[in-house]
Amino acid sequence: MLTLLYIFLATFVVSLISFIGIFTLTVKETSLNKIVLVLVGLSAGTLMGGAFLHLLPEALESGDVLNVFLVVLVGFIVFFIIEKVLHWRHCHKGHCDVHTFQYMNLVGDSIHNFIDGLIMAASFVVSVPLGLSTTFAIAVHEIPQEIGDFGVLIYGGFSKRKALTLNFLIALTAVIGGIIGYFVASSLTQIVVYILPFAAGGFLYIAATDLVPEIRKELDMKKSLFTIFIFVVGIVIMWYSKIVFE
């Protein structure tokens, strides 16, 4: 039951990040773009580090190498399909096509958060350190995403209160995913061998197709170098947590 408590707390804390959007209303757009770009770089680094330094090594310890990497590819493809079918794009700068997209964004976000919950649950079932490092990687990624999601809802015509409420309710699907993931993983522990590389594939997809391209858009050399530095810092953080906590 202690593991379930860890999962509940981790998923709930990550869900609370959905309220971060309200703070962007008092920040100038130029300053916000700088902040978000740094967060995107850190997010990309932690997701890549989480995939290669935490999730894959754990999966390879108890799974066949070929099968593990096949599941990584499956995870990559599934996240790609989710994005294409639901027309779901992360909007780090708040400039997205709105209208019906805002509702599609909510649907896509709920699926994404539910999968995040499953990933965190599977990680905690393996070990608390792995669960904490995975939660950290997901939490860092959620910050720029939630800023973008809040922007989509506001620009789509929702009031601030309604946007915050909807964003939080959708974020809570991570808690549901975490609880379901715990009971599935605890009764069928072998499924963890597949969930971890699947999560790694999802992490790699988000980092490689969504976050890194955002970094590449920056044309200013100094800003680009700083963002790349932050990207490396994200990887180093995950490497350090691997050494210290596992």
C-alpha positions in Angstrom: 0.0 0.0 0.0 3.0 2.3 0.6 3.8 2.1 -3.2 0.2 3.0 -4.0 0.5 6.1 -1.7 3.7 7.1 -3.5 2.0 6.8 -6.9 -1.1 8.8 -5.7 1.0 11.6 -4.3 3.3 11.7 -7.3 0.5 11.8 -9.9 -1.5 14.3 -7.8 1.5 16.7 -7.5 2.1 16.4 -11.2 -1.6 17.2 -11.8 -1.2 20.4 -9.7 1.2 21.7 -12.3 -1.9 22.4 -14.4 -2.4 25.6 -12.3 0.9 27.1 -13.5 -0.9 28.7 -16.5 -2.4 31.4 -14.3 1.0 32.9 -13.5 1.7 33.5 -17.2 -1.0 36.2 -17.4 1.2 38.6 -15.4 4.4 37.9 -17.4 5.2 39.8 -20.6 5.2 37.7 -23.7 8.8 38.3 -24.5 9.9 37.2 -21.0 7.5 34.3 -21.1 9.0 33.0 -24.4 12.5 33.1 -22.8 11.4 31.2 -19.7 9.5 28.6 -21.7 12.4 28.0 -24.1 14.7 27.3 -21.1 12.0 24.9 -19.7 11.7 23.2 -23.1 15.5 22.6 -23.2 15.4 21.2 -19.6 12.4 19.1 -20.4 14.0 17.6 -23.5 17.1 16.8 -21.5 15.2 15.1 -18.6 13.0 13.1 -21.0 16.0 11.9 -23.0 17.9 11.2 -19.9 15.0 9.4 -18.3 14.5 7.2 -21.3 18.2 6.2 -21.8 19.5 6.3 -18.2 16.5 5.1 -16.2 13.7 3.3 -18.1 15.7 1.4 -20.7 18.4 0.0 -18.2 15.6 -1.2 -15.9 13.7 -2.8 -18.8 16.9 -4.5 -20.1 17.7 -6.1 -16.7 14.6 -8.3 -16.9 13.7 -8.3 -20.6 15.0 -9.6 -23.9 17.1 -6.9 -25.6 15.3 -7.2 -29.0 11.9 -7.3 -27.4 12.7 -4.2 -25.3 13.7 -2.2 -28.3 10.7 -3.4 -30.3 8.5 -2.1 -27.5 10.4 1.2 -27.6 9.5 1.5 -31.3 5.9 0.6 -30.5 5.8 3.4 -27.9 7.3 5.9 -30.3 4.7 4.9 -33.0 1.7 5.0 -30.6 2.6 8.5 -29.4 2.9 9.5 -33.1 -0.5 8.1 -33.9 -2.1 9.7 -30.9 -0.8 13.1 -32.0 -1.9 12.6 -35.6 -5.4 11.2 -34.9 -6.2 13.8 -32.3 -4.4 16.7 -34.0 -2.6 17.2 -30.7 0.4 19.5 -30.6 2.2 20.9 -27.6 1.9 24.7 -27.8 4.8 26.1 -25.9 4.3 29.7 -26.9 0.5 29.7 -26.7 0.0 30.4 -30.4 -2.1 27.6 -31.7 -5.1 27.1 -34.0 -8.0 27.3 -31.6 -11.8 26.9 -32.0 -12.4 23.1 -32.2 -8.7 22.5 -31.5 -9.1 23.5 -27.9 -11.5 20.5 -27.3 -9.3 18.2 -29.3 -6.4 19.4 -27.1 -8.3 18.5 -24.0 -9.0 15.0 -25.3 -5.4 14.4 -26.3 -4.2 15.8 -23.0 -6.4 13.4 -21.0 -5.0 10.4 -22.9 -1.5 11.7 -22.5 -1.9 12.3 -18.7 -3.5 8.9 -18.3 -0.5 7.3 -20.0 1.8 9.4 -17.8 0.0 7.9 -14.7 0.6 4.4 -16.0 4.3 5.2 -16.6 4.8 6.6 -13.1 2.9 3.6 -11.5 5.1 1.1 -13.4 8.2 2.9 -12.3 7.3 3.0 -8.6 6.4 -0.7 -8.8 9.9 -1.4 -9.9 11.5 0.8 -7.3 10.9 4.1 -5.5 14.0 5.8 -6.9 13.0 4.9 -10.4 9.5 6.2 -9.7 10.9 9.5 -8.4 13.2 10.1 -11.3 10.5 9.3 -13.8 8.1 11.6 -12.0 10.7 14.3 -12.1 11.2 13.9 -15.9 7.4 14.0 -16.4 6.9 17.0 -14.1 9.5 19.1 -15.8 7.9 18.3 -19.2 4.5 19.2 -17.9 5.4 22.8 -17.1 5.8 24.1 -20.7 3.0 21.9 -21.8 0.6 23.2 -19.2 1.5 26.8 -20.1 0.7 26.1 -23.7 -2.5 24.2 -22.8 -3.8 27.1 -20.7 -3.0 29.5 -23.5 -5.0 27.5 -26.0 -8.1 27.5 -23.7 -7.8 31.2 -23.0 -7.4 32.2 -26.6 -10.2 29.8 -27.5 -12.6 31.8 -25.6 -12.7 30.2 -22.1 -12.6 32.3 -19.0 -9.6 32.0 -16.7 -11.6 30.1 -14.1 -13.1 27.7 -16.6 -9.7 27.2 -18.3 -8.0 26.4 -15.0 -10.8 24.1 -13.9 -10.8 22.1 -17.1 -7.0 21.9 -17.2 -6.9 20.6 -13.7 -9.7 18.0 -14.2 -7.9 16.8 -17.3 -4.6 16.6 -15.4 -6.3 14.4 -12.8 -6.5 11.6 -15.4 -2.8 11.0 -14.4 -4.0 10.0 -11.0 -6.5 7.6 -12.5 -3.8 6.1 -14.7 -1.5 5.8 -11.7 -4.1 3.9 -9.6 -5.1 1.6 -12.5 -1.4 1.1 -13.3 -0.6 0.1 -9.8 -3.2 -2.7 -9.6 -2.4 -3.9 -13.1 1.4 -3.9 -12.5 1.1 -5.5 -9.0 -1.0 -8.4 -10.2 0.8 -8.8 -13.5 4.4 -7.7 -12.7 5.6 -9.0 -16.1 3.8 -6.1 -17.8 6.3 -3.7 -16.3 8.9 -5.1 -18.7 6.7 -3.7 -21.5 5.5 -0.5 -19.9 9.0 0.9 -19.2 10.3 0.6 -22.8 6.9 1.8 -24.1 7.3 4.9 -21.8 10.9 5.3 -23.1 9.6 5.4 -26.7 7.0 8.0 -25.7 9.6 10.1 -24.0 11.9 9.9 -27.0 9.0 10.9 -29.4 8.1 13.9 -27.3 11.7 15.1 -26.9 12.8 14.4 -30.5 9.7 15.6 -32.5 8.3 18.3 -30.3 10.8 19.8 -27.9 14.1 19.7 -29.8 12.5 21.3 -32.9 11.4 24.2 -30.6 15.0 24.6 -29.6 16.1 24.6 -33.2 13.8 27.5 -34.0 15.9 29.9 -31.9 18.2 31.7 -34.3 20.1 33.8 -31.8 23.4 32.1 -31.2 23.8 33.0 -27.5 20.2 31.9 -26.7 20.7 28.7 -28.7 23.9 27.8 -26.9 22.4 28.5 -23.5 19.3 26.4 -24.3 21.6 23.5 -25.5 23.5 23.9 -22.2 20.2 23.6 -20.3 19.3 20.6 -22.4 22.6 18.9 -21.3 21.9 20.0 -17.7 18.7 18.0 -17.9 20.5 14.9 -19.0 23.2 15.4 -16.3 20.4 15.7 -13.6 19.0 12.4 -14.7 22.4 10.8 -14.8 23.2 12.1 -11.3 19.9 10.9 -9.9 20.8 7.5 -11.3 24.1 7.4 -9.5 22.8 8.8 -6.2 19.4 7.1 -5.8 19.7 3.8 -7.6 
